[in-house]
Amino acid sequence: MTTSALKTFLTCFADAIDRDARSVSRSHATRLRRLAERSPPMNEAQPARVPVQAGCEAELASYAAQSPLARALAAILPTIHVTRSKSYLANPPSSDFGENYGYGVICGPDGGPPTLIKDQDIAFGLMLLGPRTHYPLHHHPADELYYTVTGPSFWRTGETDWTRRAEDEIIHHPPWLPHATLSAERPLVLLYIWEGDLETDAAFIPDSVTADAALSSVGLDAT
């Protein structure tokens, strides 16, 4: 991957979230543009893949013609170390969750998964979910912003009902807010930004909603 490809991605990501009027989105957009202008040195991130990745790459490619951000992300994805949380795999919320989930850190601090850019104050990357996959309630001390590169998907916080989101939407989770995600009929590609406590991983919390119940509640068949 070239520095130019990474700079293009950072600029496209900044443009996408800068459309949101919230100060948290504008602040992150400014930081992304500063990173692009500074052209920080890239690390060898030891590219790695997860089982769900091929389907998500194909879905991302289907958005490339209409989305500059999807094109830019697709260009750098082969160089990203995509992995799965060891704690999630040790105690998965459903039997097929491990085969339908993955994430990669594009920018982040030392001590975590390999990254393309090192930064001690912010972390961002991508998350992948297979079709009809329930990512149940979890929380973390970091402030989180999600950007839906593809869609649709469904989101909820705490015990609230699911809210449908299309592609190109922004979802904000303040620190420690319990939240859950549900993909629809197609693979889901998301971008995220973390700020604050970057060292503490996300952790599942008790969730009364099962994967089958989540799918049924939004009109999807679990099979």
C-alpha positions as CSV (number, residue, x, y, z in Angstrom):
1,M,0.0,0.0,0.0
2,T,1.2,3.5,-0.8
3,T,1.1,6.5,1.5
4,S,-1.2,8.1,-1.2
5,A,-3.8,5.3,-0.7
6,L,-3.8,5.8,3.1
7,K,-4.0,9.6,2.7
8,T,-7.0,9.2,0.3
9,F,-8.7,6.9,2.8
10,L,-8.2,9.4,5.7
11,T,-9.5,12.3,3.6
12,C,-12.6,10.3,2.5
13,F,-13.3,9.2,6.0
14,A,-13.0,12.8,7.3
15,D,-15.3,14.1,4.5
16,A,-17.9,11.4,5.4
17,I,-18.1,12.2,9.1
18,D,-17.8,15.9,8.7
19,R,-21.3,16.0,7.2
20,D,-22.6,15.3,10.7
21,A,-23.4,18.4,12.7
22,R,-22.4,16.9,16.1
23,S,-19.2,18.3,17.6
24,V,-17.7,14.8,18.2
25,S,-17.9,14.1,14.5
26,R,-16.4,17.4,13.5
27,S,-13.6,16.9,15.9
28,H,-12.7,13.5,14.6
29,A,-12.9,14.8,11.0
30,T,-10.4,17.5,11.9
31,R,-8.0,15.0,13.4
32,L,-8.3,12.7,10.4
33,R,-7.4,15.5,8.1
34,R,-4.4,16.5,10.2
35,L,-3.2,12.9,10.0
36,A,-3.6,12.9,6.2
37,E,-1.6,16.2,6.0
38,R,1.1,14.9,8.3
39,S,1.5,11.7,6.3
40,P,2.7,9.7,9.3
41,P,5.0,6.7,8.7
42,M,3.2,3.5,8.0
43,N,4.0,0.3,9.9
44,E,4.2,-3.2,8.6
45,A,0.9,-4.4,10.0
46,Q,1.3,-8.1,9.1
47,P,-1.9,-8.5,7.0
48,A,-4.2,-11.2,8.4
49,R,-7.7,-12.4,7.5
50,V,-10.8,-13.7,9.2
51,P,-13.5,-16.2,7.8
52,V,-16.1,-13.5,7.2
53,Q,-13.8,-11.2,5.3
54,A,-14.3,-12.5,1.7
55,G,-18.1,-11.8,1.9
56,C,-17.5,-8.4,3.4
57,E,-15.0,-7.5,0.7
58,A,-17.4,-8.4,-2.0
59,E,-20.1,-6.3,-0.4
60,L,-17.7,-3.4,0.0
61,A,-16.8,-3.7,-3.7
62,S,-20.5,-3.4,-4.7
63,Y,-20.5,0.1,-3.1
64,A,-17.3,1.2,-4.8
65,A,-18.9,2.9,-7.8
66,Q,-21.1,5.2,-5.6
67,S,-18.9,5.7,-2.5
68,P,-15.4,7.2,-2.5
69,L,-15.0,6.0,1.0
70,A,-15.8,2.4,0.1
71,R,-13.3,2.6,-2.7
72,A,-10.6,4.0,-0.5
73,L,-11.2,1.4,2.2
74,A,-11.2,-1.4,-0.3
75,A,-7.8,-0.2,-1.5
76,I,-6.1,-0.4,1.9
77,L,-8.0,-3.4,3.3
78,P,-5.5,-6.0,1.9
79,T,-2.8,-4.5,4.1
80,I,-4.9,-4.4,7.4
81,H,-4.4,-7.0,10.1
82,V,-8.0,-8.2,10.5
83,T,-8.5,-10.3,13.6
84,R,-11.0,-11.4,16.3
85,S,-11.1,-10.7,20.0
86,K,-9.7,-13.5,22.1
87,S,-12.2,-12.9,24.8
88,Y,-15.1,-13.0,22.4
89,L,-13.9,-16.3,20.9
90,A,-13.4,-17.7,24.4
91,N,-17.1,-17.0,25.3
92,P,-19.0,-16.4,22.0
93,P,-22.6,-15.1,22.3
94,S,-23.7,-17.7,19.7
95,S,-22.2,-20.8,18.0
96,D,-21.6,-19.1,14.7
97,F,-20.5,-15.7,16.0
98,G,-16.7,-16.3,15.6
99,E,-17.2,-17.2,11.9
100,N,-19.2,-14.0,11.3
101,Y,-17.2,-11.3,13.0
102,G,-13.8,-9.5,12.7
103,Y,-12.1,-6.2,13.1
104,G,-9.0,-4.4,12.1
105,V,-7.2,-1.4,13.6
106,I,-5.9,1.1,11.1
107,C,-4.6,3.6,13.7
108,G,-4.1,3.0,17.4
109,P,-1.7,2.8,20.3
110,D,1.0,0.3,21.1
111,G,-0.1,-2.9,22.8
112,G,-3.0,-3.8,20.7
113,P,-3.4,-5.5,17.3
114,P,-0.9,-4.5,14.6
115,T,-1.8,-1.1,13.1
116,L,-0.9,0.9,10.0
117,I,-0.4,4.1,12.0
118,K,0.6,4.4,15.7
119,D,-1.2,7.0,17.8
120,Q,-1.6,7.0,21.6
121,D,-4.6,9.3,21.7
122,I,-7.1,7.8,19.2
123,A,-7.9,4.5,17.6
124,F,-9.9,3.8,14.4
125,G,-10.5,0.9,12.1
126,L,-13.1,-1.4,10.6
127,M,-15.5,-4.0,11.8
128,L,-17.0,-6.8,9.7
129,L,-20.2,-8.8,10.4
130,G,-21.7,-11.6,8.3
131,P,-25.3,-11.6,7.3
132,R,-27.9,-11.9,10.1
133,T,-25.3,-11.6,12.8
134,H,-26.2,-10.4,16.3
135,Y,-23.4,-8.5,18.1
136,P,-25.1,-8.4,21.5
137,L,-24.9,-5.8,24.2
138,H,-21.4,-4.8,25.2
139,H,-19.7,-1.7,26.5
140,H,-16.4,-0.1,27.0
141,P,-14.9,3.1,28.5
142,A,-13.9,4.6,25.2
143,D,-16.1,7.1,23.4
144,E,-17.1,5.5,20.1
145,L,-18.3,6.7,16.7
146,Y,-19.5,4.3,14.1
147,Y,-19.9,5.0,10.3
148,T,-22.0,2.5,8.3
149,V,-20.0,2.0,5.0
150,T,-22.6,-0.5,3.9
151,G,-26.1,-1.3,5.1
152,P,-28.8,-1.7,6.2
153,S,-28.2,-2.6,9.8
154,F,-30.0,-2.4,13.1
155,W,-28.8,-0.8,16.4
156,R,-30.0,-0.5,19.9
157,T,-28.8,0.8,23.3
158,G,-29.8,-0.9,26.6
159,E,-33.3,-2.2,26.5
160,T,-34.5,0.1,23.7
161,D,-36.0,-1.2,20.4
162,W,-33.9,-1.7,17.3
163,T,-33.4,1.3,15.0
164,R,-32.8,0.6,11.3
165,R,-29.8,2.4,9.8
166,A,-28.9,2.7,6.1
167,E,-25.4,3.0,4.7
168,D,-23.5,6.3,5.2
169,E,-24.9,6.9,8.7
170,I,-23.2,7.9,12.0
171,I,-23.9,6.3,15.3
172,H,-22.4,7.7,18.5
173,H,-21.9,5.7,21.8
174,P,-20.7,7.7,24.8
175,P,-18.4,5.8,27.3
176,W,-20.0,2.8,29.0
177,L,-23.3,3.0,27.1
178,P,-24.5,-0.6,26.5
179,H,-25.1,-1.1,22.7
180,A,-25.8,-3.8,20.2
181,T,-25.7,-4.2,16.4
182,L,-27.5,-6.5,14.1
183,S,-26.7,-7.0,10.4
184,A,-29.4,-7.6,7.9
185,E,-29.5,-9.9,4.9
186,R,-26.1,-8.9,3.6
187,P,-22.6,-8.7,5.1
188,L,-21.9,-5.4,7.0
189,V,-18.8,-3.2,6.8
190,L,-18.4,-0.5,9.5
191,L,-15.8,2.0,10.4
192,Y,-15.3,3.0,14.0
193,I,-13.3,5.7,16.0
194,W,-12.4,5.3,19.7
195,E,-11.3,8.1,21.9
196,G,-10.5,8.1,25.6
197,D,-9.5,4.9,27.3
198,L,-8.0,2.9,24.4
199,E,-6.5,0.2,26.5
200,T,-9.6,-1.4,27.9
201,D,-11.3,-3.8,25.5
202,A,-15.1,-4.1,24.9
203,A,-16.8,-6.7,27.0
204,F,-20.1,-8.4,26.6
205,I,-22.8,-7.7,29.3
206,P,-25.9,-9.7,30.1
207,D,-28.4,-9.4,27.2
208,S,-31.9,-10.8,27.4
209,V,-32.2,-10.6,23.6
210,T,-31.0,-13.8,21.8
211,A,-29.8,-13.8,18.2
212,D,-33.0,-15.5,17.0
213,A,-35.2,-13.0,19.0
214,A,-33.2,-10.1,17.5
215,L,-33.7,-11.3,14.0
216,S,-37.4,-12.0,14.5
217,S,-38.0,-8.6,16.0
218,V,-36.8,-6.8,12.9
219,G,-38.5,-9.2,10.5
220,L,-35.6,-11.3,9.5
221,D,-35.4,-15.1,9.4
222,A,-32.6,-16.6,11.5
223,T,-31.9,-19.3,8.8
